[in-house]
Amino acid sequence: MWVCYCEGGASSSWCWYCCSSCPKKVLQFAGIEDVFTSSRGSTKTLGNFVKETFDYLMKTYGFLTPDFWKEPSFTKSPFQEYFDILAKPANKVIVYATEEAAPERFEA
């Protein structure tokens, strides 16, 4: 089992010095300036330690923190956009399908 602890705060310089050079480079490429790494289990191969450090970074960057949120752009619904037009009372217009259905007109 591999465990890699990462602290974002400033730690003493010996912690950064204790981190082995290869995982230290991986973490520097990721933009982490100050870190303390620790492992449990078999650390005989450097490749496994670097791989687990990379996996840790991938899991850490999988979180979507509020500083990465996009600003939503909402559009107005048609009711909000045309509220002034819809709020006015409409003139009633009666439309008949055929002339035969229309009532007789009286001329004055």
Secondary structure as a PSIPRED ss2 file (coil, helix, strand):
# PSIPRED VFORMAT (PSIPRED V4.0)

   1 M C   1.000  0.000  0.000
   2 W C   1.000  0.000  0.000
   3 V C   1.000  0.000  0.000
   4 C C   1.000  0.000  0.000
   5 Y C   1.000  0.000  0.000
   6 C C   1.000  0.000  0.000
   7 E C   1.000  0.000  0.000
   8 G C   1.000  0.000  0.000
   9 G C   1.000  0.000  0.000
  10 A C   1.000  0.000  0.000
  11 S C   1.000  0.000  0.000
  12 S C   1.000  0.000  0.000
  13 S H   0.000  1.000  0.000
  14 W H   0.000  1.000  0.000
  15 C H   0.000  1.000  0.000
  16 W H   0.000  1.000  0.000
  17 Y H   0.000  1.000  0.000
  18 C H   0.000  1.000  0.000
  19 C C   1.000  0.000  0.000
  20 S C   1.000  0.000  0.000
  21 S H   0.000  1.000  0.000
  22 C H   0.000  1.000  0.000
  23 P H   0.000  1.000  0.000
  24 K H   0.000  1.000  0.000
  25 K H   0.000  1.000  0.000
  26 V H   0.000  1.000  0.000
  27 L H   0.000  1.000  0.000
  28 Q H   0.000  1.000  0.000
  29 F H   0.000  1.000  0.000
  30 A C   1.000  0.000  0.000
  31 G C   1.000  0.000  0.000
  32 I C   1.000  0.000  0.000
  33 E C   1.000  0.000  0.000
  34 D C   1.000  0.000  0.000
  35 V C   1.000  0.000  0.000
  36 F C   1.000  0.000  0.000
  37 T C   1.000  0.000  0.000
  38 S C   1.000  0.000  0.000
  39 S C   1.000  0.000  0.000
  40 R C   1.000  0.000  0.000
  41 G C   1.000  0.000  0.000
  42 S C   1.000  0.000  0.000
  43 T C   1.000  0.000  0.000
  44 K C   1.000  0.000  0.000
  45 T C   1.000  0.000  0.000
  46 L H   0.000  1.000  0.000
  47 G H   0.000  1.000  0.000
  48 N H   0.000  1.000  0.000
  49 F H   0.000  1.000  0.000
  50 V H   0.000  1.000  0.000
  51 K H   0.000  1.000  0.000
  52 E H   0.000  1.000  0.000
  53 T H   0.000  1.000  0.000
  54 F H   0.000  1.000  0.000
  55 D H   0.000  1.000  0.000
  56 Y H   0.000  1.000  0.000
  57 L H   0.000  1.000  0.000
  58 M H   0.000  1.000  0.000
  59 K H   0.000  1.000  0.000
  60 T H   0.000  1.000  0.000
  61 Y C   1.000  0.000  0.000
  62 G C   1.000  0.000  0.000
  63 F C   1.000  0.000  0.000
  64 L C   1.000  0.000  0.000
  65 T C   1.000  0.000  0.000
  66 P H   0.000  1.000  0.000
  67 D H   0.000  1.000  0.000
  68 F H   0.000  1.000  0.000
  69 W C   1.000  0.000  0.000
  70 K C   1.000  0.000  0.000
  71 E C   1.000  0.000  0.000
  72 P C   1.000  0.000  0.000
  73 S C   1.000  0.000  0.000
  74 F C   1.000  0.000  0.000
  75 T C   1.000  0.000  0.000
  76 K C   1.000  0.000  0.000
  77 S C   1.000  0.000  0.000
  78 P H   0.000  1.000  0.000
  79 F H   0.000  1.000  0.000
  80 Q H   0.000  1.000  0.000
  81 E H   0.000  1.000  0.000
  82 Y C   1.000  0.000  0.000
  83 F H   0.000  1.000  0.000
  84 D H   0.000  1.000  0.000
  85 I H   0.000  1.000  0.000
  86 L H   0.000  1.000  0.000
  87 A H   0.000  1.000  0.000
  88 K C   1.000  0.000  0.000
  89 P C   1.000  0.000  0.000
  90 A C   1.000  0.000  0.000
  91 N C   1.000  0.000  0.000
  92 K C   1.000  0.000  0.000
  93 V C   1.000  0.000  0.000
  94 I C   1.000  0.000  0.000
  95 V C   1.000  0.000  0.000
  96 Y C   1.000  0.000  0.000
  97 A C   1.000  0.000  0.000
  98 T C   1.000  0.000  0.000
  99 E C   1.000  0.000  0.000
 100 E C   1.000  0.000  0.000
 101 A C   1.000  0.000  0.000
 102 A C   1.000  0.000  0.000
 103 P C   1.000  0.000  0.000
 104 E C   1.000  0.000  0.000
 105 R C   1.000  0.000  0.000
 106 F C   1.000  0.000  0.000
 107 E C   1.000  0.000  0.000
 108 A C   1.000  0.000  0.000
